[in-house]
């Protein structure tokens, strides 16, 4: 793996990053290393206990076998030892959905970085200006235009400070080089913007 640029200043951001329905694949570990090279502390919970999938169908079967409530409980347990210090929650697709759920329930959350996925927002959810950045393909088969518009409005209503970055022509999980969705240009643009977002949280 090529070395990533290292951070030159700023305090490290503590990040908990959740994998997609494919499990804790090499691309997720590489993403964590990219963020660590920028000076951040990254925790990578394995919500599938070592299992990974080669297809989205296989990944969804694992997800359904474990169950969403159990996945959320595992995610909460993984984040809990670090949450008092103010976490940035991050995730890929399914992991983004989980990260969003945890961030909106954590009054000490420092930020929310969503890659390829969002989640429904509970009625009455309130956050005090939580910085949120979403990166998503355009179009995305799992994140329709109507859904994203409604999501954006509801996040704003909840008090989040949201920015959305769209990548026309990219596949759903376009940051994973081992999947057919991969788009190298979109992936590099995503990480450049995401690192800027995290650097702003350093200030």
JONORTA-V941557 format. One line per field, one symbol per residue. ss: DSSP state (H for helix, E for strand, C for the rest). phi: phi as a letter, one per 20 degrees, with the letter a starting at -180 (. if undefined). burial: I if it has 16 or more other C-alpha atoms within 10 Angstrom, else O. A space follows every 10 residues. Layout:
ss: ???
phi: ???
burial: ???
This chain:
ss: CCCCCCCCCC CCCEEEEECE CCECCHHHHH HHHHHHHCCC EEECCCCCCC CECCCHHHHH HHHHHHCHHH HHHHHHHHHH HHHCCCCEEE EECHHHHHHH HHHHCCCCCC EEEEECCCCC CCCCCCCCCC EEEEEEEECE CCECHHHHHH HHHHHHHHCC EEEEEEEECC CCCCCCCCCC CCCHHHHHHH HHHHHHHHHH HHC
phi: .ffegefdan efeecdddfe ffneegffff fffffffene ecdcfdfdln eccecfffff ffgfffnfff ffffffffeg fdffeneeeb adlgffgfgf gfffedfege abdddmacbf dfgnfccemg fccdcbfcec fdcfgfffff gfffffffof ddccddcfnf fgefeefedg fgcfffffff ffffffgfff fff
burial: OOOOOOIOOO OIIIIIIIII IIIIIOOIOO IIIIIIOIII IIIIIIIIOO OIIOOOOOII OIIOOOOOOO IIOOIIOIIO OOIOOIIIII IIIIIIIIII IIIIOIOIII IIIIIIIIIO IOOOOIIOOI IIIIIIIIII OOIOOOOIOO IIOIIIOIII IIOOOIIOOI IIIIIIOOOO IIIOOIIOOI IOOIIOIIIO IOO
